[in-house]
Every structure is written in structure tokens, then in C-alpha cells.
């Protein structure tokens, strides 16, 4: 589950780009795995069958796409985890 906000609505600005969530629970999709979800009054999310957006929550820009990235994981399981050290940003 991903929390983009506190229940009181406070949150830092967040920009989502190429963000995917695969919910493996039967009958559930990406909207069931993020907060704010459809039940979060005043900052609820919207699911259009493919993506989750946050139209009433100005701190979150971009969308969460339901499912796996079409070309596979961005990072291999060996390339991420507790022992991962960033090589820094290439600009």
C-alpha cells in the first residue's frame, strides 16, 4: 500500500511519472492500493479503469498506472533493496 498523504490531508508535493502498481488481491486494482483512495473525503482519487489520478488533491501531480510496466521492471530485483547504493544522478 502506498500513502501519498496523511489522513489530515498534509503532504509534501509529489510528482508521479511512470508509476505502476500491481495489486494482486482478487477483485482489487491500483486504487485499492493507494491513499488517498476513493473514500478520502476532500482529497479522493479517481480510477478510470487504467490510471488513478488525484483531481482534488493538489499536492499530487501525475497518475498511478494499474498493472506492471509494459517493458518489465525498471530495476532488476538484484539492483534494488536494502543494500542498494545510488550511483548519483546523471545530468
N, C-alpha and C positions, 0 to 999 in steps of 0.2 A: 504494500500500500504506500502511496506517495502523498505526503502532506505538503501542499503549497501555501497553507495559511494556518494560523491559529484559530481556534473556534471563535475568538473575539473579533476576527477579521484582520488582525495585524499581520503584515507580511512584508518582506523586502521585495523590490521589483524583481521580476523573473521573466526571462525571455526563453521560450521553448523553440528549438529548431531541430528537426529530425529526431523527435522524441517519440518513442514507441513503448507501448505497454501491452503485454500479452497476459490476459487474465485467464488462468487455467481452471477456474472454478466453473462448474457446469451452469449454464444459463446466465453467466455474467460477462460483461465486456469491460473495456478500459475505464468507463465512467464509474464503475463499481470499485475501481482500484485507486482513485484519486480523491483528494479532498482539497478544495470544495467539490462536493458532488451535487446531484440534483436536489438534495434535501437541505442544503446550506443556504438558508434564507438571506437574501441580500448579496450573496456572492456565489450563487449556484452556478454549476456548469451545465452545458448543453451538449448532447450527443446526437450527431446526425446520421449515425449508422457506420461512420468511418472514423470520425475525429471527435475529440472532446475539446470544446472551447469554453472560455470563461467570459462571456459577454458583459456580465455585471460586476466583474472583479478586475478593476483597472490595473492592479499590480502585476497581473499575469498576461503576457503577450504571447501569441503563438498558440499552437494546439498540441494535443497528445493524440497520436495515431493509434488506433486499435490494432493490435497484432504485432508481428515481427517485422523488422526491416526487410524490404524486398530482396536485397542483395546479401542477406545474412547479417550476423553481428558486426558492429563497428570495431569491436575489440575482441580478440580471442579470449577464451577463459584463462589461458595461461598468461595473457598480457594484462590482466586486471586482478584486483583482490587486495588482501591485507598487505602483501609485500610490494605492491606497486609503487614505483618512484617515478614521478613525472620527469620527462626529459626537458621540460620547459616549453615555452610557446615559440613557434617559428613565425616570424612576422614579415 
